[in-house]
Amino acid sequence: MKTLSLNEMERVSGGRLSWGCGFAIAGMITATAGAAFVTGGASLAIFLIGKSIGIGGLVTSCRN
Protein backbone atom coordinates (compact mmCIF):
# COMPACT_ATOMS: atom_id res chain seq x y z
CA MET A 1 0.00 0.00 0.00
CA LYS A 2 1.39 3.40 -0.98
CA THR A 3 1.49 6.12 1.65
CA LEU A 4 0.78 9.69 0.60
CA SER A 5 2.97 12.67 1.34
CA LEU A 6 1.45 15.76 2.94
CA ASN A 7 1.31 17.53 -0.43
CA GLU A 8 -0.48 14.56 -2.00
CA MET A 9 -2.98 14.42 0.88
CA GLU A 10 -3.70 18.12 0.52
CA ARG A 11 -4.44 17.67 -3.18
CA VAL A 12 -6.75 14.72 -2.46
CA SER A 13 -8.61 16.42 0.39
CA GLY A 14 -9.01 19.70 -1.48
CA GLY A 15 -6.74 21.78 0.73
CA ARG A 16 -7.06 23.33 4.13
CA LEU A 17 -10.21 24.12 6.05
CA SER A 18 -11.79 27.42 5.16
CA TRP A 19 -11.90 30.21 7.72
CA GLY A 20 -15.69 29.89 7.95
CA CYS A 21 -15.51 26.16 8.55
CA GLY A 22 -12.95 26.54 11.33
CA PHE A 23 -15.05 29.27 12.93
CA ALA A 24 -18.17 27.05 12.76
CA ILE A 25 -16.32 24.13 14.37
CA ALA A 26 -15.06 26.40 17.18
CA GLY A 27 -18.59 27.68 17.73
CA MET A 28 -20.00 24.18 17.96
CA ILE A 29 -17.36 23.18 20.52
CA THR A 30 -18.20 26.27 22.59
CA ALA A 31 -21.93 25.61 22.37
CA THR A 32 -21.46 22.00 23.41
CA ALA A 33 -19.36 23.06 26.42
CA GLY A 34 -22.05 25.61 27.31
CA ALA A 35 -24.61 22.81 27.57
CA ALA A 36 -23.27 22.10 31.06
CA PHE A 37 -25.04 25.26 32.26
CA VAL A 38 -28.46 24.41 30.80
CA THR A 39 -30.88 23.59 33.60
CA GLY A 40 -34.06 23.04 31.61
CA GLY A 41 -37.14 25.02 30.62
CA ALA A 42 -36.60 28.07 28.44
CA SER A 43 -32.81 27.78 28.57
CA LEU A 44 -33.03 24.28 27.12
CA ALA A 45 -35.23 25.49 24.25
CA ILE A 46 -32.84 28.36 23.51
CA PHE A 47 -29.87 25.98 23.65
CA LEU A 48 -31.47 23.52 21.24
CA ILE A 49 -32.41 26.29 18.79
CA GLY A 50 -28.89 27.72 18.94
CA LYS A 51 -27.35 24.28 18.51
CA SER A 52 -29.48 23.55 15.45
CA ILE A 53 -28.51 26.89 13.89
CA GLY A 54 -24.87 26.07 14.61
CA ILE A 55 -25.18 22.66 12.98
CA GLY A 56 -26.71 24.29 9.92
CA GLY A 57 -23.81 26.75 9.74
CA LEU A 58 -21.31 23.94 10.15
CA VAL A 59 -22.84 21.92 7.34
CA THR A 60 -23.07 24.84 4.92
CA SER A 61 -19.57 26.18 5.58
CA CYS A 62 -17.67 22.89 5.66
CA ARG A 63 -19.10 20.95 2.77
CA ASN A 64 -17.02 20.68 -0.36
C-alpha positions as CSV (number, residue, x, y, z in Angstrom):
1,M,0.0,0.0,0.0
2,K,1.4,3.4,-1.0
3,T,1.5,6.1,1.6
4,L,0.8,9.7,0.6
5,S,3.0,12.7,1.3
6,L,1.5,15.8,2.9
7,N,1.3,17.5,-0.4
8,E,-0.5,14.6,-2.0
9,M,-3.0,14.4,0.9
10,E,-3.7,18.1,0.5
11,R,-4.4,17.7,-3.2
12,V,-6.8,14.7,-2.5
13,S,-8.6,16.4,0.4
14,G,-9.0,19.7,-1.5
15,G,-6.7,21.8,0.7
16,R,-7.1,23.3,4.1
17,L,-10.2,24.1,6.0
18,S,-11.8,27.4,5.2
19,W,-11.9,30.2,7.7
20,G,-15.7,29.9,8.0
21,C,-15.5,26.2,8.5
22,G,-12.9,26.5,11.3
23,F,-15.1,29.3,12.9
24,A,-18.2,27.1,12.8
25,I,-16.3,24.1,14.4
26,A,-15.1,26.4,17.2
27,G,-18.6,27.7,17.7
28,M,-20.0,24.2,18.0
29,I,-17.4,23.2,20.5
30,T,-18.2,26.3,22.6
31,A,-21.9,25.6,22.4
32,T,-21.5,22.0,23.4
33,A,-19.4,23.1,26.4
34,G,-22.0,25.6,27.3
35,A,-24.6,22.8,27.6
36,A,-23.3,22.1,31.1
37,F,-25.0,25.3,32.3
38,V,-28.5,24.4,30.8
39,T,-30.9,23.6,33.6
40,G,-34.1,23.0,31.6
41,G,-37.1,25.0,30.6
42,A,-36.6,28.1,28.4
43,S,-32.8,27.8,28.6
44,L,-33.0,24.3,27.1
45,A,-35.2,25.5,24.3
46,I,-32.8,28.4,23.5
47,F,-29.9,26.0,23.7
48,L,-31.5,23.5,21.2
49,I,-32.4,26.3,18.8
50,G,-28.9,27.7,18.9
51,K,-27.3,24.3,18.5
52,S,-29.5,23.5,15.5
53,I,-28.5,26.9,13.9
54,G,-24.9,26.1,14.6
55,I,-25.2,22.7,13.0
56,G,-26.7,24.3,9.9
57,G,-23.8,26.7,9.7
58,L,-21.3,23.9,10.2
59,V,-22.8,21.9,7.3
60,T,-23.1,24.8,4.9
61,S,-19.6,26.2,5.6
62,C,-17.7,22.9,5.7
63,R,-19.1,21.0,2.8
64,N,-17.0,20.7,-0.4
